[in-house]
Amino acid sequence: MHINNTSTYRTKRFWAGILLAQFLLFFSLSKVEFAVNFFSDFFQFQKGFHQMLFSQVPFSVGDVFYIALGIVLLYFILKISNKKSRKIFLLRLLIVVNILYFTYQLFWGMLYFQKPLIENLPKGAITLAETKALTLKYLVLCKESRQLVKEDKNGVFMMTDLKKMKNDILQNQKNLQTLEGHKKGENINAFKPSLFEGVISYSGILGYYNPFTAEAQYNAELPSTYLPFTLAHESMHQLGFAREQEANFTAYLIGKNATNLELKYSTEYFVLKSLLNSLSEKNPEFVKLVIQNYSPEMKRDRSADKAFANKHKGILDMIFEYTNDLFLKSNQQEGSVTYSYFVDLLIRYERGIR
C-alpha cells in the first residue's frame, strides 16, 4: 500500500510539473513571432478539417462536448471529496486538465498573440470631434438602411432568412483579403444554434466560438438587430481573429457594404451603439441627443432590445460579465465592459479610406 501511495504521489507531481511546464512553454512561445505564426497557420489547417467534419451534424457537437466535460468534471469533484478515492481521481483530474490545456493552446489560445490589426491602420490620436462626426454619419446610415428592411407585426426589425444570412456572411468573408490575406474561409456552414439558449439569454452571451470543434454557436433567441452581426462576429473567430474587438472590427468590414440589407443594418446599428457607448461618459448630452434623433423605426428596435435585456437581467448576467472580464484580460484583451479598441480600429480605418 505504501508503494502504491508513493507511486501515485510521484505521478501527481509529474503531471503537475507537466502542467507548469506547459504554462512556461506557451508563455515563452507567445513572445516569438515565428512560433505565433506557426500556430496561426496550423489553425487554418485544423479548423478547416473540423468544420468539414462537424458541419454535417445538425446540432452543436461542441456543446455536447461541453456537457460531457461538465459531467466528467463534476464526477471527479465528487470522487475527490471522498477521502478513499481522492488521490487517484485528483491524479486523473490533473491528466484531463493537461490534455485540455494543451489542446486549447494548440487550437486557439496562441492566436491571441497575433500581431494586432491596429498596427496595419493609420496612426494618430483619436479626437472627440472625430468620434462625434462618425457617430452622426452612422446615425444617417442606420436611418437609411432601416427603411429598406422588413418588420414584424409590432413594427420591429425582423430578419427574414437565417440560412441566406449565413451563406451571405460566408461569401462576404472574401472582402477581408486586402487586410489579412493569409486568413481564408472554408465556405463551410458551421454556424449552430446553441443548445444552452435558454440559459445564455440570461448571461448576456450573444454567441461563442468552440475552439475544439471550430463551430460558431449563436443564441437563437436574440433580437434580429443583434443576430446578423453576431453571426458575422463568430464567423470572424472561425477565420482566426481571436481578440473580441478585432472580431467585431472584421465583422464590420464584411457587413458595412453588404448587399444583404439585413446584415448591413445590423452592422451599422452595432457601430452606432458602440460609438455612443464610447461617448457616454465623455459627452452624455450628445449621446442623448443622438438617441432622440433615432428614426421612429430605430426607436422601436431600441425599445425591443431593451425589453429583451430587461427580461433576461439577473445574477447570471453579473457573474458572466465578471468572469468574462477576467478571461479577456488574461488573454491580452480589454475587459468585457469597454469597446474602445473597436472604436479605435473603426475610426482609424474610416480615416484611411477618406
C-alpha positions in Angstrom: 0.0 0.0 0.0 2.9 2.3 0.8 4.4 1.6 -2.6 1.1 2.5 -4.3 0.8 5.7 -2.4 4.3 6.7 -3.2 3.8 5.9 -6.9 0.6 7.9 -7.0 2.3 10.8 -5.3 5.2 10.8 -7.8 2.8 10.5 -10.7 0.8 13.5 -9.4 4.0 15.5 -9.1 4.9 14.5 -12.6 1.6 15.7 -14.1 1.6 18.9 -12.0 5.1 19.5 -13.3 4.0 18.9 -16.9 1.2 21.5 -16.4 3.6 24.1 -15.1 6.0 23.3 -18.0 3.1 23.9 -20.4 2.4 27.3 -18.9 6.0 28.3 -19.2 6.4 26.9 -22.7 3.3 28.6 -24.2 4.2 31.8 -22.4 7.6 31.7 -24.0 6.3 30.8 -27.4 3.8 33.7 -27.3 6.8 36.1 -27.3 8.3 34.5 -30.5 6.7 35.8 -33.8 7.7 32.7 -35.7 6.0 30.5 -33.2 2.8 32.5 -33.2 2.7 32.5 -37.0 3.2 28.7 -36.9 0.1 28.3 -34.6 -1.8 30.7 -36.9 -1.0 28.5 -39.9 -1.9 25.4 -38.0 -5.2 26.9 -37.1 -6.1 27.3 -40.8 -5.5 23.6 -41.3 -7.3 22.2 -38.2 -10.3 24.5 -38.4 -11.0 23.5 -42.0 -10.8 19.8 -41.1 -13.1 20.3 -38.0 -15.6 22.4 -39.9 -15.8 19.8 -42.7 -16.3 17.1 -40.1 -18.7 18.6 -37.7 -20.8 20.8 -40.1 -22.5 17.5 -41.2 -24.1 17.2 -37.7 -27.3 19.2 -37.3 -26.7 20.1 -33.7 -23.7 21.7 -31.9 -21.1 18.9 -31.3 -19.1 21.4 -29.2 -22.0 22.0 -26.8 -22.4 18.2 -26.4 -18.6 18.1 -25.6 -19.0 20.8 -23.0 -21.9 19.0 -21.4 -20.0 15.7 -21.3 -16.9 17.5 -19.9 -19.0 19.1 -17.2 -20.4 15.8 -16.2 -16.9 14.2 -16.0 -15.5 17.1 -14.0 -18.5 17.0 -11.6 -17.9 13.3 -11.2 -14.2 13.9 -10.5 -15.1 16.6 -7.9 -17.5 14.2 -6.1 -14.8 11.5 -6.1 -12.1 13.9 -4.8 -14.4 14.9 -1.9 -14.3 11.2 -0.9 -11.1 10.6 1.2 -10.8 7.0 -0.1 -10.8 7.8 -3.8 -9.3 11.3 -3.6 -5.7 10.5 -4.6 -6.5 8.6 -7.8 -9.1 11.0 -9.0 -7.0 14.0 -8.3 -4.4 12.4 -10.5 -6.9 11.8 -13.2 -8.2 15.3 -13.0 -4.6 16.6 -13.4 -4.2 14.5 -16.6 -7.5 15.8 -18.0 -6.5 19.4 -17.3 -3.2 18.9 -19.0 -4.8 17.4 -22.1 -7.5 20.2 -22.3 -5.0 23.0 -21.7 -2.6 21.7 -24.4 -5.4 21.2 -26.9 -6.8 24.6 -26.2 -3.5 26.4 -26.7 -2.7 24.4 -29.9 -6.1 25.0 -31.5 -6.8 28.5 -30.3 -5.0 30.1 -27.3 -1.9 31.2 -29.1 -3.9 33.2 -31.7 -4.4 35.9 -29.0 -0.8 36.8 -29.5 -1.0 37.5 -33.3 0.0 41.0 -34.5 -2.7 43.4 -33.6 -4.7 44.7 -36.5 -4.3 48.3 -35.3 -0.7 48.1 -36.5 -2.0 47.9 -40.1 -4.1 51.1 -39.8 -3.3 54.8 -39.8 -1.9 56.2 -36.6 -2.7 59.3 -34.6 -4.7 60.2 -31.6 -8.5 59.8 -31.7 -10.3 63.1 -31.1 -13.7 63.7 -29.6 -14.8 65.7 -32.6 -13.8 62.8 -34.9 -15.8 60.3 -32.8 -18.9 62.6 -32.8 -18.7 63.1 -36.5 -18.6 59.4 -37.2 -21.5 58.9 -34.8 -23.6 61.3 -36.8 -22.6 59.6 -40.0 -23.7 56.2 -38.8 -26.9 57.7 -37.4 -27.8 58.7 -41.0 -26.7 55.4 -42.4 -28.8 53.5 -39.9 -31.8 55.6 -40.7 -31.4 54.9 -44.4 -30.8 51.2 -44.1 -33.7 50.8 -41.6 -36.1 52.0 -44.2 -35.1 49.1 -46.5 -35.6 46.1 -44.2 -38.7 44.2 -43.1 -40.6 44.5 -39.8 -42.7 42.1 -37.7 -46.3 42.9 -36.6 -45.0 45.2 -33.9 -43.1 47.3 -36.3 -39.7 45.9 -35.1 -36.9 44.9 -37.5 -37.2 41.2 -38.5 -34.6 39.1 -40.1 -36.3 37.0 -42.8 -34.0 34.3 -43.9 -31.4 32.8 -41.5 -30.0 30.3 -44.0 -29.4 33.0 -46.6 -27.8 35.2 -43.9 -25.3 32.5 -43.0 -24.4 31.9 -46.7 -24.1 35.7 -47.4 -21.7 36.1 -44.5 -19.5 33.2 -45.7 -19.4 34.8 -49.2 -18.6 38.3 -47.8 -15.5 36.9 -45.9 -13.7 37.4 -49.2 -13.8 41.2 -48.6 -11.1 40.8 -45.9 -8.3 39.7 -48.3 -6.8 43.2 -48.5 -6.5 43.4 -44.7 -5.4 39.9 -43.7 -4.7 37.9 -46.9 -3.4 34.8 -45.0 -6.7 34.2 -43.4 -9.2 32.4 -45.5 -12.7 31.0 -45.1 -13.6 27.4 -45.9 -17.1 28.4 -47.2 -18.5 25.7 -44.9 -21.6 26.5 -42.9 -20.6 25.6 -39.4 -23.0 28.0 -37.6 -25.0 26.2 -34.9 -27.7 27.4 -32.6 -26.5 27.0 -29.0 -28.0 24.1 -27.0 -27.9 26.4 -24.0 -30.0 29.2 -25.5 -32.5 29.2 -22.6 -29.6 29.8 -20.2 -27.3 32.1 -22.2 -30.0 34.6 -22.7 -29.7 35.3 -19.0 -25.9 35.6 -19.2 -25.6 38.3 -21.8 -23.9 35.9 -24.2 -24.7 36.6 -27.9 -22.6 33.8 -29.4 -19.4 31.9 -28.9 -16.7 30.0 -30.8 -15.8 26.5 -29.8 -12.1 26.0 -30.3 -12.3 22.2 -30.1 -14.8 21.8 -32.9 -14.5 25.1 -34.9 -18.2 25.6 -34.7 -19.8 29.1 -34.3 -22.6 28.9 -31.8 -25.2 31.7 -31.6 -28.1 32.5 -29.3 -31.2 31.8 -31.5 -33.3 33.9 -29.1 -31.6 37.1 -29.9 -33.5 40.1 -31.4 -33.0 40.5 -35.1 -30.9 43.7 -34.5 -28.3 41.6 -32.9 -28.4 38.3 -34.7 -26.8 39.1 -38.2 -23.9 40.9 -36.7 -23.4 38.2 -34.1 -23.2 35.6 -36.8 -20.7 37.8 -38.7 -18.6 38.2 -35.5 -18.5 34.5 -34.8 -17.5 33.8 -38.4 -14.5 36.1 -37.8 -13.4 33.8 -35.0 -13.7 31.0 -37.4 -11.3 32.8 -39.7 -8.8 33.1 -36.8 -9.4 36.6 -35.3 -9.2 35.7 -31.6 -9.5 39.1 -30.0 -13.1 40.0 -29.4 -12.8 43.6 -30.7 -10.9 42.5 -33.7 -13.6 40.0 -34.5 -16.1 42.9 -34.1 -14.0 45.1 -36.5 -13.5 42.5 -39.2 -17.3 41.6 -38.9 -17.9 45.3 -39.5 -15.7 45.1 -42.6 -17.8 42.4 -44.2 -21.1 44.0 -43.1 -20.7 47.7 -43.9 -21.1 47.3 -47.7 -23.1 44.0 -47.7 -25.7 43.6 -50.4 -27.7 41.8 -47.7 -29.6 44.8 -46.3 -30.4 43.0 -43.0 -26.7 42.4 -42.4 -25.9 45.9 -43.4 -28.4 47.4 -41.0 -27.4 45.2 -38.1 -23.7 46.1 -38.7 -24.4 49.9 -38.8 -26.7 49.6 -35.7 -23.9 47.8 -33.8 -21.3 50.5 -34.9 -23.7 53.3 -33.8 -24.3 51.7 -30.4 -20.5 51.2 -29.9 -19.7 54.8 -30.8 -22.5 56.1 -28.4 -21.2 53.7 -25.7 -17.6 55.2 -26.1 -19.1 58.7 -25.7 -21.5 58.0 -22.9 -19.1 59.2 -20.1 -17.3 62.0 -22.0 -20.4 63.6 -23.6 -23.7 62.2 -22.3 -25.7 65.1 -23.6 -24.6 64.4 -27.2 -25.5 60.7 -26.7 -28.9 61.7 -25.5 -29.4 64.0 -28.5 -28.4 61.3 -31.0 -30.8 58.8 -29.5 -33.6 61.4 -29.6 -32.9 61.7 -33.3 -33.3 58.0 -34.0 -36.0 57.3 -36.6 -39.3 56.0 -35.3 -38.4 52.6 -36.7 -35.0 52.6 -34.9 -36.7 53.7 -31.6 -39.0 50.7 -31.9 -35.9 48.4 -32.4 -34.2 50.0 -29.4 -37.2 49.5 -27.2 -37.4 45.9 -28.2 -33.7 45.4 -27.5 -34.1 47.0 -24.0 -37.2 44.8 -23.3 -35.2 41.7 -24.2 -32.3 42.8 -22.0 -34.5 43.7 -19.0 -36.4 40.4 -19.3 -33.2 38.4 -19.0 -31.3 40.5 -16.5 -30.2 38.7 -13.3 -27.4 37.3 -11.2 -26.1 35.1 -14.0 -25.6 38.1 -16.2 -23.4 39.8 -13.5 -21.4 36.6 -12.8 -20.7 36.1 -16.5 -19.7 39.7 -17.0 -17.2 39.4 -14.2 -15.7 36.1 -15.3 -15.6 37.1 -19.0 -13.8 40.3 -17.9 -11.1 38.2 -16.2 -10.9 35.9 -19.2 -10.4 38.7 -21.7 -7.8 40.4 -19.6 -5.9 37.1 -19.2 -5.7 36.8 -23.0 -4.2 40.2 -23.7 -7.5 42.0 -24.3 -9.5 44.8 -22.8 -12.2 43.8 -20.4 -15.8 43.0 -21.4 -17.1 46.4 -20.4 -15.2 48.6 -22.9 -15.4 48.8 -26.7 -12.7 51.5 -27.0 -10.3 49.2 -29.0 -13.1 48.5 -31.6 -13.8 52.3 -31.8 -10.1 53.0 -32.3 -9.9 50.4 -35.1 -13.1 51.8 -36.7 -12.0 55.4 -36.7 -8.5 54.7 -37.9 -9.9 52.6 -40.7 -12.5 55.3 -41.7 -9.7 57.8 -41.5 -7.7 55.8 -44.0 -10.5 55.4 -46.6 -11.5 59.1 -46.8 
